[in-house]
C-alpha cells in the first residue's frame, strides 16, 4: 500500500461492493473484503492500489485476526449483506440469526475493532443499508429488522464518535441490479428486468460523494431510488 488514504470495503467481490471499490480507488488504496478469495484476487488485479482482504465476517476470531494487518484506515464501507424472504409465520429462528449475524453483528464487531485506526485518521464509516431500513414490507421481516437495527447502530455510532472526528453515513438504495436481486426476484416469482433497477455504480457514486465531502460537510443519510 502507498501513502494514499486507505478504504476497506466489505462485500467487494461483486455488486455494490465491487463498484464502490472501483470508484474509491481513484483517491484511495482499497482493501477488498469478502469470502470469495479468488474473486477478490481477480478484482485486485484490475484495480491499482487494491489488495484482497479475504475473511468470514461472521467469524469473530477470523475477523480479529484479519484486522491485525490493518494499521491505518481512513474509510470503512460495509456492503456485505444477506436477504432471506418469508412470512414471519414461516421464517425459522436460524434464518433470523443468519440475517442478523451478517447484516448487523458482523458490522458492529468489525467497526469496533477498527475504531482506533478510524479515530486516528478522523475517518469515515459508510453503511450500505436499504429501502427496507426505512419501510418494512410483508415477507421482508428479518431483513428489514436487521436494516432498521443497522440504521440505529449508525445513528448511535455517529453521536458517540463525533468528538473523535469520525463521520458516519447511511446509504439507503432502492433495488439494485445485482446477483442478490436476481435471487430476490426469483423468490418472489417475478420476471427479472434489470432496467427497472439501479446499477451498482449508481450507489457507489453517492458513497464517494459522502467520503469526499469537505471537512465542513457531514452527509449523514443518503436515499437513492431508481428513476
C-alpha positions in Angstrom: 0.0 0.0 0.0 1.1 3.6 -0.7 0.7 6.6 1.5 -2.7 7.3 -0.1 -5.7 7.1 2.2 -7.0 3.5 2.7 -10.5 2.3 2.3 -11.8 -1.2 3.4 -14.9 -2.3 1.5 -16.7 -5.5 2.6 -18.8 -7.5 0.1 -16.3 -6.3 -2.5 -16.3 -9.4 -4.7 -19.4 -8.3 -6.7 -22.3 -5.9 -6.9 -22.3 -2.6 -4.9 -19.2 -3.6 -3.0 -17.1 -4.1 -6.2 -18.5 -0.9 -7.8 -17.7 1.1 -4.7 -14.2 -0.3 -4.5 -13.6 0.7 -8.1 -14.9 4.2 -7.6 -13.0 4.8 -4.4 -9.7 3.5 -6.0 -9.5 6.9 -7.8 -8.5 8.5 -4.5 -7.8 5.6 -2.1 -5.9 2.4 -1.9 -8.5 -0.3 -1.3 -8.7 -3.4 0.8 -11.2 -5.8 -0.8 -13.1 -7.6 1.9 -15.2 -10.7 1.3 -15.4 -14.5 1.4 -14.5 -15.4 -2.2 -10.7 -15.1 -2.2 -10.4 -15.9 -5.9 -12.9 -13.3 -6.9 -11.2 -10.7 -4.7 -7.8 -11.6 -6.3 -9.2 -11.2 -9.8 -10.7 -7.8 -8.9 -7.5 -6.7 -7.2 -5.6 -7.4 -10.4 -7.8 -4.9 -12.2 -7.6 -2.1 -9.6 -4.4 -0.2 -9.0 -3.6 0.0 -5.3 -6.0 -2.7 -4.3 -5.4 -6.0 -2.5 -7.6 -8.8 -1.3 -8.7 -9.0 2.3 -10.5 -12.3 2.5 -12.3 -13.1 5.8 -15.5 -14.7 7.0 -17.2 -11.7 8.6 -19.5 -13.8 10.8 -16.5 -15.5 12.5 -15.3 -13.1 15.2 -12.0 -14.9 15.7 -11.2 -14.7 11.9 -12.1 -11.0 11.9 -10.0 -10.3 14.9 -7.0 -12.0 13.2 -7.6 -10.2 9.9 -7.7 -6.7 11.4 -4.2 -7.1 12.9 -2.9 -6.4 9.4 -4.7 -3.1 9.2 -2.5 -0.5 10.9 -4.2 2.6 9.4 -7.6 3.2 7.9 -9.5 6.2 6.5 -12.7 4.7 5.2 -14.8 1.6 6.2 -17.6 0.7 3.8 -20.0 -2.1 5.0 -21.5 -3.5 1.8 -21.8 -7.2 2.6 -25.3 -8.4 3.3 -27.8 -11.2 3.2 -31.6 -11.4 2.5 -33.9 -14.4 3.1 -37.5 -13.8 2.3 -40.6 -15.3 4.0 -43.5 -14.5 6.2 -43.0 -14.2 9.9 -45.1 -17.4 10.4 -42.7 -19.3 8.1 -39.2 -18.0 8.8 -37.2 -20.0 11.3 -35.1 -18.6 14.1 -32.0 -19.9 12.3 -32.8 -17.7 9.3 -33.3 -14.7 11.6 -29.9 -15.4 13.2 -28.1 -15.8 9.8 -29.5 -12.5 8.7 -28.6 -10.6 11.8 -25.1 -12.2 12.0 -24.1 -10.7 8.7 -26.2 -7.6 8.4 -25.7 -6.3 11.9 -23.3 -8.2 14.2 -20.5 -8.5 11.6 -20.8 -4.8 11.1 -20.8 -3.8 14.7 -17.8 -6.0 15.5 -15.6 -5.0 12.5 -16.4 -1.4 13.2 -15.5 -1.8 16.9 -12.2 -3.4 16.1 -11.2 -0.8 13.6 -12.3 2.3 15.6 -8.8 3.1 16.8 -7.5 3.4 13.3 -10.6 5.4 12.2 -10.3 7.8 15.1 -6.6 8.3 14.3 -7.5 9.3 10.8 -10.7 11.2 11.5 -12.1 8.6 9.3 -15.5 7.7 7.8 -17.8 4.7 8.2 -20.3 4.1 5.4 -23.1 1.6 5.9 -25.0 0.3 2.8 -28.4 0.0 4.2 -31.6 -0.5 2.1 -35.0 0.9 1.4 -36.1 -1.8 3.8 -34.3 0.0 6.5 -36.8 2.8 6.2 -40.0 0.9 5.3 -40.8 -2.7 6.2 -43.0 -4.8 3.9 -44.6 -8.2 4.2 -42.2 -11.2 3.7 -39.1 -9.0 4.4 -39.3 -9.2 8.2 -35.8 -10.5 9.2 -34.1 -8.4 6.5 -36.0 -5.2 7.3 -35.5 -5.7 11.1 -31.7 -6.1 10.6 -31.6 -3.0 8.4 -33.7 -0.9 10.9 -31.2 -2.0 13.6 -28.3 -1.1 11.3 -29.7 2.4 11.0 -29.9 2.7 14.7 -26.3 1.5 15.0 -25.2 4.2 12.6 -27.1 6.9 14.5 -25.5 5.8 17.8 -22.1 5.5 16.3 -22.3 8.9 14.7 -23.3 10.5 18.0 -20.6 8.7 20.0 -17.7 9.3 17.6 -18.4 12.9 16.6 -16.0 14.2 19.2 -13.3 11.9 17.6 -13.9 13.3 14.2 -15.4 10.1 12.7 -18.1 10.7 10.2 -20.9 8.1 9.7 -23.1 7.8 6.6 -26.1 5.5 6.0 -27.0 4.9 2.3 -30.5 3.6 1.6 -30.6 2.3 -2.0 -33.7 1.0 -3.7 -33.5 -2.2 -5.7 -30.1 -2.7 -7.4 -29.2 -4.8 -10.4 -27.1 -7.4 -8.6 -26.9 -11.2 -8.1 -28.7 -10.8 -4.8 -31.5 -9.0 -6.6 -31.8 -11.8 -9.1 -32.3 -14.2 -6.2 -34.9 -12.0 -4.6 -36.9 -11.7 -7.8 -36.8 -15.4 -8.4 -38.0 -16.0 -4.8 -40.8 -13.6 -5.5 -41.7 -15.4 -8.7 -41.3 -12.3 -10.8 -39.6 -11.6 -14.1 -36.1 -10.1 -13.8 -35.9 -6.8 -15.7 -32.6 -5.1 -14.8 -33.6 -1.8 -16.5 -36.1 -1.3 -13.6 -33.3 -1.2 -11.0 -30.3 1.0 -10.0 -26.9 0.0 -11.2 -24.3 -0.7 -8.6 -22.4 2.3 -9.9 -25.3 4.5 -9.1 -25.0 3.5 -5.5 -21.2 3.8 -5.5 -21.4 7.4 -6.7 -23.2 8.7 -3.6 -20.8 6.7 -1.4 -17.9 8.5 -2.9 -19.7 11.9 -2.6 -20.1 11.3 1.1 -16.5 10.2 1.6 -15.0 13.0 -0.5 -17.2 15.8 1.1 -15.2 18.7 2.5 -14.5 18.7 6.2 -17.3 21.1 7.0 -19.9 18.7 5.5 -21.2 15.5 7.0 -23.6 13.6 4.8 -25.4 11.5 7.3 -28.1 9.8 5.3 -28.5 9.3 1.5 -31.6 7.8 -0.2 -31.1 6.6 -3.7 -34.1 5.3 -5.8 -34.4 4.1 -9.3 -35.7 6.9 -11.6 
